[in-house]
């Protein structure tokens, strides 16, 4: 089956992608610290990094945008390949991509801001906000959902089994209707970690109901606009014209490429459209704490713990782990033909962003290869 005709269920099968109640006092957004977007002279490792992307750096291939930030400066930014094969438009650091599940950290930030303002509680039971769901007979909290320990099945798989394709037009109402038919959880909440897009889709509805604001508007005015992210939006309407957006592609059987786009309108689990430059502005907030202050940072980075006390590496919209001895915070994304990774090494104040419009690219692996070059002097041996 080709990527362009792959079912939602098949895509889910192929592309995966501290604990406890926190008590916050309100903390409101301040102006973001300025981030330099003017690249300094080429770093000594620039050519070595660029060589990793050589196979896509040609006019007949989709590719990716790469950005590397160190100490608050964009030290290396490149586009490789074409944003549009039809119109021969090259990828640049301002090309817009769908970042798939990398979007989840923005949904978590929205929930965190509402929690800071006491508009909702992390221990709220999901039915308090979404009574349309069936009674599962056990308590299922918002925090279970934030940590992917809810037991809720993935709505993409549910819709895929009904024959829905990623190219089809579907709405949040369609997804909620499919979830309302679920009578039993896959496991007791908190029993294990199992990544499910349902969690963050439903959290977007919780945000809407708690704030009385459409989710795409709330995210725009809260996490996006205060940080100056002018080229970022949520794809809430499949008819939207998105300036400078890359077309996504997958391999065509027999050679070449074919368009691999989606008209899904579900939010929360994905759907953020953004650029290298805007993601670097967001990344800078993890150091400046301009949005939400330290309480929001603690919220986002607090990893989960299962019912048996076992710790997991998933925090709230972020994976918190290590890579070759270095602390790492990251999240990847995969939707239709788009692939993404935002990887941060906080102790080294180094972040690597790779956004791709080709389904066969592996931004996570590429970011790790970039890190192996850029941070070679501090990484532990393989």
Secondary structure, DSSP 8 states (H G I E B T S, - for coil): --GGG-BHHHHHHH-----S---------------B-S--S--TTHHHHHHTTGGG-STTS--EEEEEEETTEEEEEEEESEEETTTTEE--TT-BEE-GGGGHHHHHHHHHHHHHTTSS-TT-BHHHH-TTS---SS--BHHHHHTT-S----HHHHHHTTT-BTTSEE-HHHHHHHHHT--S-SS-TTS-----HHHHHHHHHHHHHHHTS-HHHHHIIIIIGGGT-TT-EE---TT---TTB---EEE-TTSSEEE---EE---SSS-EEE-HHHHHHHHHHHHH-TTTHHHHHHHHH---B-TTS-B-SB-SSSEEEEETTEEEEEEEEEETTEEEEEEEEGGGTEEEEEEESBTT--HHHHHHHHHHHHTTTTS---
